[in-house]
């Protein structure tokens, strides 16, 4: 859900047009949205205009009998959006002015950036259409320089998109509507203060170019340039405090984490220490690792399979590890060529993209999925619909690697709701015991597990009764895999493995 938040004071001439333009944007770019508008003490008929549009649009109007100001109106709308959402990691809010100085067309690009992993997007004024008074232009030029926020040039834009989980983190535990105000300034300064309070919680901050449409504004500017500059000068300490208070909290949290690690020293596991701002990679398999398997049906060799860490790519701006699983083989009437490719976030081990290219019994097909963990949905190429996914999604190929990273205790049964198609969860893993196996020219100590997807198909279907042998060491390499098919049992055993050359990530 997208919550478009529009504070309005005496904007009867333009507010309806702005709302209708938002509707046009999300008709051409289909997304669920709600309009949240604050009528802040208007006396020009704004309320009447909003009442008429509420009959035909998904519009909620918050009415103030007395004017409370831009900052209080905006914060009330943002808190209302946060109160309504049930998926703050997926849903977002967009702040928009009611005077048409901002073109709603930019919202499409904002939403695309949110869906690609950004948490905060600012539409920065790079151009003007029409002319504003010279004094206003000077104030507009210098105010962002007095109120800097790292990663943002135009801090007083007022036109931004934010993932609601970031707002929740900025508000802290007391995030209700009666909690301590988030914004203590007003006007342009409030726009900068909002960014200063949100940015430290955002994993990625993006900026997009936008033009100020002064040619569409139907009233004179209410900005008093010199007073605005004076207020910006006075607000510098507020903006600075908004940034540094979060940094101090992170340092404190890091200290607590260090104490917690030392208290758990007897667990046999130590977490690496990273500087603030650094990200510990969740996917630690080295690029170039390649495992080759021989597939057998009884005494007969029926094909080969490979697992490979192919490289590190970028998927929608996020660093991702590219994993490839190939299988080729068959006998008599049956033949299969399959290539599974997975791109998982290097820092969080969540699937971002999954491709399945298969040729079986003379028929070929291809399925490609884009997975958006933070937004909570996935899309399949060739289909217009989006479908919900789980918070920590994994695909078929990613699972073969992820299972190597989890602790496995003999005799335990684990259930994971991590397959990216929720209807096929849970993935169940039973740890059966330990064995000695001979593969790749040597004997290995192995952990034997039984992975199964009761609601799924393929090699891990319930009826397949699969077994997997993982090396009982730090690497947990897959040594063998056994699964039952309609024509009999197939076993893949490790034939050879190669480590990457020194210097690979």
N, C-alpha and C positions, 0 to 999 in steps of 0.2 A: 504494500500500500504506500502511496505517495501522498503526503499531507502538504498542501500548498497553503502557506500561512501569509495572510495579507492584512496588515494593519491599515486602517483607513480613517481619515478625518477630513470631512467636507470634500469628498471625491465623487460626488454624484455624477459628474460629467464623464468620468472615465472608468470608475470601478466596474460597472457592468461590462464594458468593452474588454477590460482586462480579464475578467472571469470567463467571458465567452471565448476569448483567445486561448485561454488555458484549455478549455474544452476542445477546441479545434486541434491543439497540439496532441492531446491524449486520445483523440479520435484517429488521427493519422499515425500516431505512434502508440498503439494500444497498451495501456497500463491502467491498473486500478488506481483511482485517486479520490481524494476528498478535499474540498475547499473549506478552509477555516478563516473566517474574516472577522476582525474586530472593528466594530463601528464605534470609534472613540469620541463620543460626545459630539457627533456631527449635527449641524443645524441647517443643512442645505438640501435635505431630502435624500441623503445617502441611504438611510434606513429603508425608505420606500423602495428605492432601486434594488437593494439587496433582498427585500421581501419578495419582489417579483421574480428575481433570478433563483431564489430558493425553491420555487415551484418546479423548475426544470433542470436544476443542476444538483449534484451531491454537495450541498452547501450548508454549513453550520455558521450562524451569525452570533457572535458574542457582543452584546450591547453595553456600552458604558454611558450612563446618564451624564456624568461629568467627565471632561477630558482628563485622561491619566497620562498621556504622553506615548511616544513611539515605543520606548523601551519596555514599559509595563505591558503595553498591548501585545508586542511581539513575544515577550516571555510567556504571557498567559496562553497564547496560541501554541507555542512550542510545548509547554507543559500539557496542554490538552491533547496534542498529537501523541505525546509519550504515554499519556493515560489511556489512550484508545488502542494503541498498538499491542498486539500479542506476540509480535516477532520483531523486537527492536534491532536485531542483527541484520534483518533483511530490509525493513521498512525505512523510509527516509522522510525528511521534511525539507521543503524548499521555501525560503523567505523571499517575498516579492513585494515591491511597492505598488500602490494602487493608482499612481498618477501616470502610468504608461511610460515612464522614463526607462524602464527595463522591458525588453522585448521577451515575451514568454517563449518564443521559439527556442531560446537557449536552453530551456529545460530538457529538451530531448537529449542534448549532449551531456547535460548534468547527470541525468538518470543513467545513461550509458556508462559514464565514469563510475557511478556508484556500483553498477552491476559488474564492472570490471575490477572492483576491489578497493577503490578510493573511499575514504570515510568523510572527507570534507572537500567540497568543490566551491571555488569562488569565481563568479563572473566578473572579471576585472575590466574596468572601463579603458578601452584602448582607442576609442574613436567617439566623435560627437556628430550627430545629425541634427541640424538646427543650431542655434546659438543661445548660449546662456550669458548673463551679465559677466563682464570682465572680472569683477570682484569675486563672483562666485567661482569662476574658473580658477582664479589664483588660490582661493581657499581650498578648492577641490584638489589642487595640485600639491599644496603643502601639508594639508591635514594628515594624509597617510604617512608622511615622513616624520611627523611628530608622534604617531601612534603605530610603531612598527610591530609586526608579528612575523616570526620566522616562516619563510616559505610563501608569504603572501605579499604582493606589492600594493595592491589596492585594498587596503584594510577597511575602507569606509564604503565599500560597494553596496552593502545591504542586500545583495542578490546572491544567495548561496544555497547549496544543498548539503545536508548533513545526515549521516546515518544516525538513527535514533539511539543506538547503543552508546554512541559517543556523547550525546546529550545526557543520557542517564549517568554515565561515568562522571561527567562534569558536575552534575547536580549532587552526586554523592548519595549517601543513604537516605537523607531527607529530601527526596525528590518530589514530594507532593506539592499541590498548588499553594499551600499555606507555608511552605518552607522558606528559608532565608533566600532573598532575591538573588538571582544569578547576575543580573545587570544592575549596576549602581549609577551608570551614566545615562545620557539620553542623546537622541539625534545621531549624528555621524559617529560620535564617540561610542555610542552603544553598539553600533555595527562592528567597530574595531574590538570592543571589549568582548563581544560574543565570540569572535574568531580567536581572541587570545585565550579564552577559557576552554574552547573546544579543541584547538589545534594540538595541545600536548597529549590529548587522548586519542588522536587520529593516527592510525598507522601510515596513512598516505594522504597527503594534501595536494590537490590539483588546482590549477587555475585555467580558465578558458577565456578567450577574448570576447568582449561584448561592446556594443555601441550604445551610448546614451542617446535616447530618442527624444531630445528636446523639441523636435518638430511635431511630436504628438501630444505633448503636455498641454493641457487646456487651462492652466492658471499660472500666475506669476510664481516664481520660486519663493518659498517661505524661509529660505536660508538667509540668516544674517551673517555675512562672511566674516567680519572682524570678530563678532561674538563667538562664532564657530571656532576660529583659530585660538581665541583665548580659552575656550572650554577644552579644546584639544591640548593646549599647553598644561592646563590644570589636571587633565586626565592622564597624563603620562605615567604618574605613579601608580594609578589603578591598573593600567595595561601592563606595566612592568611587574606589579605584584601578582596579577593573574597568571603570568608566565612562570615566574620564579617559584610561586607556592606549589605548583604541580611538580616542578623539578625537585624541590626539596622533599616532597612526598615520595618521589621515586627513589631518591637516595636513602630515605628512611626505610622504605620497603625493601630495598636491596640489603640494608643492614639486618633487617629481620630475617630475610632469606638466608643470609650467611650464618646467623645464629641457629636457625632451624637446621641447616645442613650439618653444622657441627654437632647438634644434639642427636642427629640421626647417623652418626658415624658408624654405629654398630650394624647398620643395615647392609654394609658391604658395598654401598653405591655412593659415589660422590658426583655432584653436579658441577659442570664446568662453570667458571666465573667469567662473565662477559661484561664489558663496559656498558653503561646506560646508553641505549640507542642501538646497540649491536643485537643481532638476532642469532640465537644458537640454532644451527641447522638440525631439523628433525630427521631429515633423510641423510644418513651418513655413508651410504654405499658409494664407493669411489667410481667416478666415471671411467669406463673401460673394463669394469668387472664383467666377465662373460662366462656363463655356465652352459656346457653342451651336454645333452642327454641322448641316450639311445633308447628308443621305444621298442618293447618286445610284446608279442602276442604269443604266449607259450614259449616255444623254443625259437620262434622266428623273429628276425629283426623286421620291424614294420615301419620304421621312420626315425626321424631325429627331431629334437626340440632344442631351442636356445633361449636363455634369459640373459638380457644385456642391459647395463646402465649406459645408454647411448650418449648422453650429454646433458648439459644444463641450458635450458631455453628460457624465454620470457613469454608468459601467457597473460595477456591483458595487464601488462605492467608488473606482474609478480614473477619472481624467480622460481622456476619449476625444473624438476629433475625428469628427464625423458627416459622412460622404461619401455623395453620392447620384449615381447614374448612371441616366439615363432614356433609353429609345429608343422611338420611336413611328413606325410607318410600314408600308408594304406596297404591293403592286400586284396587280391582278387577283385571283387566288384566294388570295394569301398576305397575311396581316396579323399584325403583332406589336406588343404593348404590353408593355414590360418595365421594371421598376424594381429596381435593385440598390442596397441600402443597406449601408454598412459603418461600423462603429465601431472605430477603431484607437486604441491607447494614444498619448496625446499625447507621452509621454516616451520611448517605446520603439518606436513604429511596428509594433506587433503587433496583429493582429485580435483583437477581443474579442467581436464579434457580427456576423452577416452574414444579411441577408434577401434573398431572390430572389422577386419577385412577377411572374409571367409569364402573359400571355394570347396564345396563338398558334393560328392556324387554328381559332378558335372554342372552344378548350379553355383553361381557366385552372388554374393551380396555384400553390402558395406553399410555400416551404421556408425555415425559420428555424433558424439555428445559433447556439448559444452556445459560444464558444471560450475555453478556459482555458489560456493559454500557460504560466503558472508550474506548473500541475498536469499539463500534458502530455496533455490530452484535449479532445474537443469532444462536444457533444450536439446532436442534431437534435430540434426540437419534435415531440411526438407519438410519440417513440420512447424507451423506457426505457434503452436501452444507451448506454454511453459508448465512444468510439473514440479511439485514440491520435492525437495531432497532433504536428507538428514543433516544435522549440524556438522558432522565430521565425515564427509562422504569418501568412500573408496570404490574403485572399480575392480574388474576381474584381475587385471594385470597388477594393479597396485597392491591388491591383497596378498599376492604371492611374495611381495617384498615386505609389506607391513608386518605380516605374521612373524617375520624374522626379528622384529624389534621388541616384541612384547614378552614379558616374563611368563614362563610356562612351568607350572608346578605339577609334578606327577600325581595323577589321580583326580585332578581338578577338571571341571567342566566350565567353559566360559561362553557367554552369549554376548555378541556384539551387534548393536544396531548401527552398522557403519556402511552397509552397501548403499550405493547412491540412489537406488530405486527402492523406496521405503517398503513397498508391498512385498519385497523378497526377504526382508529381515525377519528374524535375526540370523546372523551367521554364527554357527555353533562350533566350538573347538573343544574336543575332548583330548586330554593328555593321557595316553594309554600306558606309557612306560619308556624304558630305555633298552636299546639293543645295540649289538655290534654289526655293522654292515660293511661289505667289501665293494667299493666302487672307485673308479678313477685310479686303479692300481694300488690302492692302500686300504687299510681297515680303519674305520671311523667309529667313535662313540656317537650314538644318535639318540635323539628324542623322537618318539613316535606319537603322532597326533592324528586324530580323525576330524577333518574339517567337513562341515556339511551345511547346506542351505536348504532347509526343509521346504521352503516355498519357491525354490529356484530349479534350474536345470543345469545341464552340462556336467563337468567332471566332479562337481561338489554337490550334485543332487542327492537327495536322501537315498534313492535307490542305487546310486553309484557306489555307496559304502567306501568312500575314498580313504586312503592312508597316505600320510606324508612323513618322511624321515628328514629331520633337521639335524645338522651337526651340533653336537653338544659342546659348543665353545662360544666365543664372543660373536662369531660371524653368523651362526645359525644358517649356514648354507643349506639349500634344499638338496639332499643327497638322492632322494628317490620319491616317486609319486606313483601310486597305484589306484586305478579306478575301474569300475565295472561298466561295460557298455552292453548294448543289446546282443552283440555277437560274441562277447566274452570279456576277459580281464586283460587290460593293458597296463604294463609297468614301464615307467621311465626311470632309468638309472643314470647318475652322473657319469659321463664318459671322460670329460676333461674340463678344466677350469683355468682361467687366466686372470691374473691380477693386472691392474693398470701399471704402466711405467711410473717411476718416481716423478713427483711434481704435479700429478693430476689432482683436481679438487676432490 
